[in-house]
Amino acid sequence: MNAETNKYLFDIQASIDTIISHLDGVTDLQHYKKDAKTIDAVERRLAIIGEALWKADKINNTLPITNKIKIIGLRHILVHDYDLIDDEAIWTICKKYLPVLKTEVMDILSKQ
């Protein structure tokens, strides 16, 4: 894997860790919905993840990332179609799908 792809993967990993940190102490969806600062911070990091994955995929489209197209598409929604953002969907992504992405990215990076 080339250095540029690794940089994007490290950016994804760092953003996931930051989201986890932002959600520390946020116990449920209702708590999340009431915290505008956390919502903004999480959505920003999800957009970074989508952009980094898009750039990494342009360099190496064989990256074994589940839901790669959806992750990249989420970035588009967050940046361009912000009125379509659903807090419940973002919460579900963070709780259900980010751990999978983190594992996949760590696996790719560990094979370097």
Long-range contacts (C-beta under 8 A, 24 or more apart in sequence): 1-60, 1-108, 1-112, 2-59, 2-60, 4-59, 5-56, 5-59, 5-60, 5-63, 6-109, 6-112, 8-52, 8-53, 8-55, 8-56, 8-59, 9-52, 9-56, 9-105, 9-108, 9-109, 10-109, 11-48, 11-49, 11-52, 12-48, 12-49, 12-52, 12-53, 12-56, 12-101, 12-105, 13-102, 13-105, 13-106, 13-109, 15-45, 15-46, 15-48, 15-49, 15-52, 16-45, 16-49, 16-98, 16-101, 16-102, 16-105, 17-102, 18-45, 19-45, 19-46, 19-94, 19-98, 20-98, 23-94, 29-87, 29-88, 29-91, 32-87, 32-91, 33-87, 39-87, 39-90, 42-90, 42-94, 43-78, 43-85, 43-90, 46-74, 46-75, 46-78, 46-90, 46-93, 47-74, 47-75, 47-78, 47-79, 49-75, 49-101, 50-74, 50-75, 50-76, 50-78, 51-75, 63-108, 64-104, 64-107, 64-108, 65-101, 65-104, 65-105, 66-100, 66-101, 66-104, 67-97, 67-101, 71-101
